[in-house]
Amino acid sequence: MSKFPGEQMSKSETIELRNKIIGKSCQLFYKNDPLKIVRGKGQFMYDEEGTRYLDCINNVATVGHCHPKVVQAGSSQMSVISTNNRFLHDELIKCAQNLIERMPHDSLSVCFFVNSGSEANDLALRLARAHTQQKDIITLDHAYHGHIISCMEISPYKFNRPGNIDVKKPDFVHVASCPDVYRGKYRNIDHPNSKLSDLYANDVKKIIETIQQNDKGVSAFIAESLQSCGGQIFAPVGYFEKVYEAVRKAGGVCIADEVQVGFGRVGTHYWAFETQNVVPDIVTVAKPMGNGHPVGAVVTTKQIADSFAKTGVQYFNTYGGNPVSCAIANAVMQVIDEEKLQENCLVVGNYLLEKAGDLMKDFELIGDVRGMGLFFGIELVTDRKLRTPATEEANFIVDRMKNVHKILVSSDGPDDNVVKLKPPMVFDKENVDEFIAGFKECLQHIYKEKEKFIALTASSQIPCSLTLSAAKISEKRDRFIKSV
């Protein structure tokens, strides 16, 4: 029997049973050697053998795994009552007040509570449709807004996946270019920075023109304030201002998806959309709001909320806004304030940016380093001039960081070549140093292996037709890991 609470089976038994009774589409991190995590504290997680892992990817545990104040808030409320939101309860009102007080403009003044980011974005689409009486949606390429059908339909990250036969893009959904200035449609090596926002915003304007030419109207423009699954993307300055202006001129509303980046993670502001000097009509929040507990919300204007009420359809969500979820969310926001975690994100994020920038000077494999607070990406390329994605190298690093250095990171982006970090907001400079040291060793290992190939080729010990491509590194990735 394990010494860890709740851990009742061996890892092999857990894997065997999971393979039998859990759907195959429910995938795991590190599928070749998945982790069995049984405990967490702060920025660390522990497996069934007690091995400690530095968590650099879990933006759900905003204030740190198992924060005592959050745990206490949930357990205390659970011991009293948890019921649906058709009964009066002060925790719900306090939670709505806490969210509204943190919004940068008085117009964002009405809340709806849900259980997840998917539910929040689905409700946001309903609100937009009710208010505008239009259906057409503009979304960004590589965007991800949730797993339910309405959200999958506006998520190119999902419906453009090779082999997808599940959900297709409807005709009323229009995809604009992702404003990626490094490897996107318009790049900062081809255009001056001052023009990039215009170029990308013009793509949205052209879509609006097409919608109107077909005698239809715009319902909404929806975008993650900082795109995550697209590869930690930071839009050029002025982009959202220009897009919001065009969308509103066409009669549409603007939805900011803050599900992954809200609650102070960017450091300079509480909400990432504030960094673009815009005020959305609808804001969706979830993941970090509950520190691992399922809770989310939609914040909007009184005018849009009233339009929704006029549809005559009551909005009811069984668990959305229940007292336990709201108590937990209130505790999370309190801890962020009391422990100055937004400020910590700024200081530690700047330190990470500096240290990763130093690595970039020494390793050509790093094409771009970009970050804001503790929302961070390192883009790997095999050729800095061509910006060719180093997909296999990124995957190798993710595996080696876990297996050798006990550091958890992930990779994403359309070519899966961006190593991304979204750690708990208690992440500190010592953790940055640990990450940088591990990442540096992984890069050095790749370079050493490439040198071995060069030496072998030069001495004719292998056929000259063999190259040092990323594919060759991929083929030997597992052997590299086992050899350490």
C-alpha positions as CSV (number, residue, x, y, z in Angstrom):
1,M,0.0,0.0,0.0
2,S,1.3,3.4,-0.9
3,K,2.2,6.0,1.7
4,F,0.4,8.7,-0.3
5,P,-3.3,9.4,0.4
6,G,-5.6,8.3,-2.5
7,E,-2.9,6.2,-4.2
8,Q,-4.1,2.6,-4.0
9,M,-2.7,0.9,-7.0
10,S,0.7,0.4,-8.5
11,K,1.5,2.5,-11.6
12,S,1.3,-0.5,-13.9
13,E,-2.1,-1.4,-12.5
14,T,-3.3,2.2,-13.0
15,I,-2.1,2.2,-16.6
16,E,-3.6,-1.2,-17.3
17,L,-7.0,-0.2,-16.0
18,R,-6.9,3.2,-17.6
19,N,-6.3,1.6,-21.0
20,K,-9.4,-0.7,-20.4
21,I,-11.9,1.7,-19.1
22,I,-10.9,5.3,-20.2
23,G,-11.6,6.4,-23.8
24,K,-8.5,6.2,-26.0
25,S,-9.1,9.8,-27.1
26,C,-8.3,10.9,-23.5
27,Q,-4.6,11.4,-23.9
28,L,-1.9,11.8,-21.3
29,F,1.3,13.9,-21.1
30,Y,4.4,11.7,-21.9
31,K,2.3,8.9,-23.3
32,N,5.3,6.6,-23.7
33,D,6.0,6.9,-20.0
34,P,3.2,8.8,-18.3
35,L,3.6,10.3,-14.8
36,K,1.5,9.1,-11.9
37,I,1.2,12.3,-9.8
38,V,0.0,11.7,-6.3
39,R,0.8,14.9,-4.5
40,G,1.5,18.6,-5.1
41,K,2.7,21.6,-3.2
42,G,3.5,25.0,-4.5
43,Q,5.3,24.7,-7.8
44,F,6.2,21.1,-7.3
45,M,4.5,17.8,-8.0
46,Y,5.4,14.3,-6.8
47,D,5.0,10.9,-8.3
48,E,4.2,7.6,-6.6
49,E,7.8,7.0,-5.8
50,G,8.2,10.4,-4.2
51,T,10.2,11.9,-7.1
52,R,9.9,15.7,-7.1
53,Y,9.1,17.5,-10.4
54,L,9.3,21.2,-11.1
55,D,6.0,22.2,-12.6
56,C,6.4,24.7,-15.5
57,I,3.2,23.9,-17.4
58,N,0.4,23.9,-14.9
59,N,-1.3,27.3,-15.2
60,V,-4.4,25.7,-13.5
61,A,-2.6,25.8,-10.1
62,T,-2.4,29.6,-10.1
63,V,-1.4,30.2,-6.5
64,G,0.5,26.9,-6.2
65,H,-0.7,23.3,-5.8
66,C,-2.8,22.8,-2.7
67,H,-2.5,26.3,-1.3
68,P,-3.7,26.0,2.3
69,K,-6.0,29.0,2.2
70,V,-7.7,27.8,-1.0
71,V,-8.1,24.2,0.5
72,Q,-9.5,25.6,3.7
73,A,-12.0,27.8,1.9
74,G,-13.3,24.9,-0.1
75,S,-13.5,22.4,2.7
76,S,-15.1,24.9,5.1
77,Q,-17.8,25.8,2.7
78,M,-18.4,22.2,1.7
79,S,-18.9,21.3,5.4
80,V,-21.7,23.9,5.5
81,I,-23.6,23.6,2.2
82,S,-23.2,23.4,-1.5
83,T,-26.2,23.9,-3.7
84,N,-27.2,25.5,-7.0
85,N,-27.4,29.2,-7.6
86,R,-31.1,29.5,-7.6
87,F,-30.8,30.1,-3.8
88,L,-29.3,33.3,-2.4
89,H,-25.8,32.9,-1.2
90,D,-23.2,35.6,-0.3
91,E,-20.2,33.7,-1.8
92,L,-21.7,34.1,-5.3
93,I,-22.2,37.8,-4.8
94,K,-18.8,38.3,-3.4
95,C,-17.2,36.4,-6.3
96,A,-19.1,38.5,-8.8
97,Q,-18.0,41.7,-7.0
98,N,-14.4,40.5,-6.9
99,L,-14.4,39.9,-10.6
100,I,-16.1,43.2,-11.5
101,E,-13.8,45.2,-9.2
102,R,-10.8,43.8,-11.1
103,M,-12.1,44.8,-14.5
104,P,-10.5,47.9,-15.9
105,H,-13.8,49.6,-17.0
106,D,-17.2,50.2,-15.4
107,S,-19.0,48.8,-18.5
108,L,-18.0,45.2,-17.6
109,S,-20.5,45.0,-14.8
110,V,-22.6,41.8,-15.1
111,C,-21.5,38.2,-14.3
112,F,-22.6,34.7,-15.3
113,F,-21.0,31.7,-13.6
114,V,-20.1,28.4,-15.3
115,N,-17.7,25.5,-14.6
116,S,-15.1,25.7,-17.3
117,G,-13.5,27.7,-20.1
118,S,-15.5,25.8,-22.7
119,E,-18.8,26.6,-21.0
120,A,-17.7,30.3,-20.6
121,N,-16.9,30.6,-24.3
122,D,-20.1,28.8,-25.3
123,L,-22.1,31.2,-23.2
124,A,-20.2,34.2,-24.7
125,L,-21.2,33.1,-28.2
126,R,-24.8,32.9,-27.1
127,L,-24.6,36.4,-25.5
128,A,-23.1,37.8,-28.7
129,R,-25.8,36.2,-30.9
130,A,-28.6,37.4,-28.7
131,H,-27.3,41.0,-28.6
132,T,-26.4,41.4,-32.3
133,Q,-29.0,39.0,-33.8
134,Q,-26.3,37.8,-36.1
135,K,-24.5,34.5,-36.3
136,D,-21.1,35.0,-38.1
137,I,-18.0,34.7,-35.9
138,I,-14.5,35.8,-36.7
139,T,-11.7,33.7,-35.0
140,L,-8.0,33.5,-35.3
141,D,-6.0,30.7,-36.9
142,H,-4.5,28.2,-34.4
143,A,-7.0,29.4,-31.8
144,Y,-8.4,27.0,-29.1
145,H,-11.5,28.0,-27.2
146,G,-12.8,24.7,-25.8
147,H,-13.9,21.1,-26.3
148,I,-17.7,21.4,-26.7
149,I,-19.0,21.6,-30.3
150,S,-19.7,25.3,-30.3
151,C,-16.2,26.0,-29.2
152,M,-14.6,23.4,-31.4
153,E,-16.3,25.0,-34.4
154,I,-14.3,28.3,-33.7
155,S,-11.1,26.5,-32.8
156,P,-8.8,26.0,-35.9
157,Y,-6.3,24.3,-33.5
158,K,-8.8,21.5,-33.3
159,F,-10.7,21.4,-36.6
160,N,-7.6,21.8,-38.7
161,R,-5.9,18.8,-37.1
162,P,-4.7,16.2,-39.7
163,G,-7.2,13.3,-39.8
164,N,-9.9,15.2,-38.0
165,I,-13.3,13.8,-38.9
166,D,-15.1,15.0,-35.8
167,V,-15.9,18.7,-36.1
168,K,-15.7,20.8,-39.3
169,K,-15.7,24.6,-39.6
170,P,-19.2,25.9,-40.3
171,D,-19.8,28.4,-43.0
172,F,-20.6,31.1,-40.4
173,V,-17.1,30.8,-38.9
174,H,-14.4,32.9,-40.5
175,V,-10.7,32.4,-39.8
176,A,-8.3,35.4,-39.7
177,S,-4.5,35.1,-39.8
178,C,-2.9,34.5,-36.4
179,P,-0.9,37.7,-35.6
180,D,2.4,35.8,-35.2
181,V,5.2,38.3,-36.2
182,Y,7.9,35.6,-36.0
183,R,6.7,32.8,-38.3
184,G,3.2,34.0,-39.3
185,K,1.8,35.4,-42.6
186,Y,3.5,38.8,-42.0
187,R,6.9,38.5,-40.3
188,N,9.0,41.1,-38.5
189,I,12.0,40.4,-40.9
190,D,9.8,41.3,-43.9
191,H,7.9,44.3,-42.5
192,P,8.6,47.2,-40.1
193,N,7.0,46.7,-36.7
194,S,4.9,49.8,-37.2
195,K,3.1,48.1,-40.2
196,L,2.5,44.6,-38.7
197,S,-0.6,45.6,-36.8
198,D,-2.2,47.1,-39.9
199,L,-1.3,44.1,-42.1
200,Y,-2.9,41.6,-39.6
201,A,-5.9,43.8,-38.8
202,N,-6.6,44.3,-42.5
203,D,-7.1,40.5,-42.8
204,V,-10.0,40.9,-40.3
205,K,-11.4,43.9,-42.1
206,K,-11.4,41.9,-45.4
207,I,-13.4,39.2,-43.7
208,I,-15.9,41.7,-42.4
209,E,-16.3,43.1,-46.0
210,T,-16.9,39.6,-47.3
211,I,-19.6,38.9,-44.6
212,Q,-21.4,42.1,-45.5
213,Q,-21.2,41.5,-49.2
214,N,-23.1,38.3,-48.6
215,D,-25.8,40.3,-46.8
216,K,-24.9,39.0,-43.4
217,G,-23.7,40.7,-40.2
218,V,-20.9,40.1,-37.7
219,S,-21.9,38.6,-34.4
220,A,-18.5,38.6,-32.7
221,F,-14.7,38.6,-32.9
222,I,-13.3,36.2,-30.4
223,A,-9.6,35.8,-29.5
224,E,-7.4,34.7,-26.7
225,S,-5.7,37.8,-25.4
226,L,-2.4,35.9,-25.7
227,Q,-2.7,32.8,-27.9
228,S,-1.3,29.8,-26.1
229,C,-1.9,26.7,-28.2
230,G,-0.8,28.7,-31.2
231,G,2.7,28.9,-29.7
232,Q,2.7,31.7,-27.0
233,I,1.8,34.4,-29.5
234,F,2.0,38.1,-28.7
235,A,0.1,40.3,-31.2
236,P,1.8,43.4,-32.6
237,V,1.1,46.6,-30.7
238,G,-2.1,48.2,-31.9
239,Y,-3.6,45.1,-33.5
240,F,-6.5,44.5,-31.1
241,E,-7.3,48.2,-31.0
242,K,-7.7,48.3,-34.8
243,V,-9.6,45.0,-34.9
244,Y,-12.0,46.0,-32.1
245,E,-12.8,49.2,-33.9
246,A,-13.6,47.5,-37.2
247,V,-15.7,44.8,-35.5
248,R,-17.7,47.3,-33.5
249,K,-18.2,49.5,-36.6
250,A,-19.7,46.4,-38.3
251,G,-22.1,45.9,-35.4
252,G,-20.3,43.0,-33.8
253,V,-19.1,42.5,-30.2
254,C,-15.5,41.7,-29.1
255,I,-14.9,38.7,-26.8
256,A,-11.6,38.4,-24.9
257,D,-10.8,34.8,-23.9
258,E,-8.7,35.1,-20.7
259,V,-9.2,31.4,-19.7
260,Q,-5.4,30.7,-19.8
261,V,-3.8,34.1,-19.3
262,G,-6.0,36.0,-16.8
263,F,-5.6,36.8,-13.0
264,G,-2.3,38.6,-13.1
265,R,-0.1,36.1,-14.9
266,V,1.2,38.7,-17.4
267,G,2.6,40.7,-14.5
268,T,2.0,44.2,-15.8
269,H,-1.8,43.9,-15.6
270,Y,-4.5,41.7,-14.1
271,W,-5.9,40.8,-17.5
272,A,-3.8,40.2,-20.6
273,F,-6.2,42.2,-22.8
274,E,-5.2,45.3,-20.9
275,T,-1.7,45.1,-22.4
276,Q,-3.3,45.9,-25.8
277,N,-5.2,49.0,-24.5
278,V,-8.6,47.6,-25.3
279,V,-11.8,47.0,-23.3
280,P,-13.8,43.9,-24.5
281,D,-17.6,43.6,-24.6
282,I,-17.4,40.1,-23.1
283,V,-14.6,38.5,-21.0
284,T,-14.4,34.8,-20.3
285,V,-12.4,33.4,-17.4
286,A,-11.8,29.9,-15.9
287,K,-8.7,27.8,-15.4
288,P,-6.7,29.9,-12.9
289,M,-9.8,31.0,-11.2
290,G,-10.2,27.9,-9.1
291,N,-6.6,26.7,-8.6
292,G,-7.6,23.3,-9.9
293,H,-11.3,23.4,-8.9
294,P,-13.8,23.6,-11.9
295,V,-15.1,27.2,-11.9
296,G,-15.5,29.9,-14.6
297,A,-17.3,33.0,-15.4
298,V,-18.4,35.4,-18.1
299,V,-18.3,39.1,-17.4
300,T,-20.1,41.4,-19.8
301,T,-22.0,44.7,-20.1
302,K,-25.5,45.4,-18.8
303,Q,-26.7,46.0,-22.4
304,I,-25.5,42.6,-23.6
305,A,-26.9,40.9,-20.5
306,D,-30.3,42.6,-21.0
307,S,-30.4,41.5,-24.6
308,F,-29.8,37.9,-23.4
309,A,-32.6,38.2,-20.9
310,K,-35.0,39.4,-23.6
311,T,-34.7,36.1,-25.5
312,G,-37.1,34.7,-22.9
313,V,-34.8,31.7,-22.2
314,Q,-33.8,31.3,-18.6
315,Y,-30.1,30.7,-18.0
316,F,-29.5,28.0,-15.4
317,N,-26.3,26.1,-14.7
318,T,-26.6,23.4,-12.1
319,Y,-23.1,23.9,-10.6
320,G,-22.1,27.2,-12.0
321,G,-21.8,29.7,-9.1
322,N,-22.3,27.1,-6.4
323,P,-21.1,28.2,-2.9
324,V,-18.1,25.9,-2.8
325,S,-16.8,27.0,-6.2
326,C,-17.3,30.7,-5.4
327,A,-15.6,30.4,-2.0
328,I,-12.6,28.8,-3.7
329,A,-12.5,31.5,-6.4
330,N,-12.7,34.2,-3.8
331,A,-9.8,32.6,-1.9
332,V,-7.7,32.5,-5.0
333,M,-8.2,36.2,-5.8
334,Q,-7.4,37.0,-2.1
335,V,-4.2,35.0,-2.2
336,I,-3.1,36.7,-5.5
337,D,-3.5,40.0,-3.8
338,E,-2.1,39.2,-0.4
339,E,1.0,37.4,-1.7
340,K,1.5,39.9,-4.5
341,L,1.7,37.2,-7.1
342,Q,1.0,39.5,-10.0
343,E,4.1,41.5,-9.0
344,N,6.0,38.2,-8.6
345,C,5.1,37.2,-12.2
346,L,6.5,40.5,-13.5
347,V,9.8,40.2,-11.6
348,V,10.4,36.5,-12.2
349,G,9.1,36.7,-15.8
350,N,11.6,39.5,-16.6
351,Y,14.4,37.4,-15.0
352,L,13.4,34.4,-17.1
353,L,13.3,36.6,-20.3
354,E,16.9,37.7,-19.5
355,K,18.3,34.3,-18.8
356,A,16.6,32.7,-21.8
357,G,17.9,35.6,-23.9
358,D,21.4,34.7,-22.8
359,L,20.9,31.1,-23.9
360,M,19.8,32.3,-27.3
361,K,23.2,34.0,-27.8
362,D,24.9,30.7,-27.4
363,F,22.6,28.3,-29.2
364,E,21.5,28.8,-32.8
365,L,18.6,26.4,-32.2
366,I,16.8,29.1,-30.3
367,G,15.1,31.3,-32.9
368,D,13.0,33.4,-30.7
369,V,12.4,34.0,-27.0
370,R,9.2,35.8,-26.0
371,G,7.3,36.3,-22.8
372,M,5.2,38.5,-20.6
373,G,5.2,37.7,-16.9
374,L,4.9,33.9,-16.5
375,F,3.5,33.3,-19.9
376,F,6.5,32.3,-21.9
377,G,7.7,30.6,-25.1
378,I,11.0,29.5,-26.6
379,E,10.7,28.9,-30.3
380,L,13.2,26.4,-31.8
381,V,14.4,26.5,-35.4
382,T,16.9,24.6,-37.5
383,D,17.7,27.7,-39.5
384,R,17.4,31.2,-38.1
385,K,17.2,32.8,-41.5
386,L,14.5,30.6,-42.9
387,R,13.0,30.1,-39.4
388,T,12.5,26.4,-40.1
389,P,10.7,24.7,-37.2
390,A,12.8,22.4,-35.1
391,T,9.9,20.1,-34.1
392,E,11.8,17.0,-33.3
393,E,14.3,18.9,-31.2
394,A,11.5,20.5,-29.2
395,N,9.9,17.1,-28.5
396,F,13.2,15.7,-27.5
397,I,13.8,18.5,-25.0
398,V,10.4,18.1,-23.5
399,D,11.1,14.4,-22.9
400,R,14.6,14.9,-21.6
401,M,13.6,17.7,-19.2
402,K,11.2,15.3,-17.6
403,N,13.3,12.2,-17.6
404,V,16.7,13.6,-16.7
405,H,16.1,16.9,-15.0
406,K,12.6,16.3,-13.5
407,I,11.2,19.5,-15.0
408,L,7.8,19.5,-16.7
409,V,7.4,21.6,-19.8
410,S,5.4,21.2,-23.0
411,S,5.6,22.1,-26.6
412,D,3.0,23.6,-28.9
413,G,2.3,25.8,-31.9
414,P,1.2,24.8,-35.4
415,D,4.6,23.0,-35.9
416,D,4.9,21.9,-32.2
417,N,8.3,23.6,-32.0
418,V,7.6,26.1,-29.2
419,V,8.6,25.1,-25.7
420,K,6.2,26.8,-23.5
421,L,6.1,27.7,-19.8
422,K,3.0,28.6,-17.8
423,P,4.0,27.7,-14.2
424,P,2.1,28.4,-11.0
425,M,2.5,32.1,-10.1
426,V,4.6,31.2,-7.1
427,F,7.4,30.3,-9.4
428,D,10.6,32.1,-8.3
429,K,14.1,33.0,-9.6
430,E,15.6,29.8,-8.1
431,N,13.1,27.8,-10.2
432,V,14.1,29.8,-13.3
433,D,17.8,28.9,-12.7
434,E,16.8,25.3,-12.4
435,F,14.9,25.4,-15.6
436,I,17.6,27.3,-17.5
437,A,20.3,24.8,-16.3
438,G,18.2,21.8,-17.5
439,F,17.3,23.5,-20.8
440,K,21.0,24.3,-21.5
441,E,22.1,20.8,-20.8
442,C,19.4,19.5,-23.3
443,L,20.7,21.9,-26.0
444,Q,24.3,20.8,-25.3
445,H,23.2,17.2,-25.6
446,I,21.6,17.8,-29.0
447,Y,24.7,19.6,-30.3
448,K,27.0,16.8,-29.0
449,E,24.9,14.2,-30.8
450,K,25.1,16.2,-34.0
451,E,28.8,16.4,-33.7
452,K,28.9,12.6,-33.4
453,F,27.0,12.3,-36.6
454,I,29.5,14.7,-38.3
455,A,32.5,12.7,-37.1
456,L,31.0,9.4,-38.2
457,T,30.1,10.8,-41.6
458,A,33.6,12.2,-42.0
459,S,35.2,8.9,-41.1
460,S,32.9,7.0,-43.5
461,Q,31.6,4.8,-40.7
462,I,28.1,5.5,-41.9
463,P,26.8,6.1,-45.5
464,C,27.3,9.6,-46.6
465,S,23.6,9.8,-47.6
466,L,22.7,10.0,-43.9
467,T,22.1,13.6,-42.8
468,L,21.9,15.5,-39.6
469,S,18.2,16.3,-40.1
470,A,15.7,16.6,-37.3
471,A,14.3,13.3,-38.4
472,K,17.5,11.5,-37.5
473,I,17.5,13.1,-34.1
474,S,13.9,11.9,-33.7
475,E,14.7,8.3,-34.6
476,K,17.3,8.1,-31.8
477,R,15.5,10.2,-29.2
478,D,14.6,7.4,-27.0
479,R,18.1,5.9,-27.1
480,F,19.6,9.3,-26.1
481,I,17.4,9.5,-23.1
482,K,18.1,5.9,-21.9
483,S,21.9,6.5,-22.4
484,V,22.0,9.2,-19.7
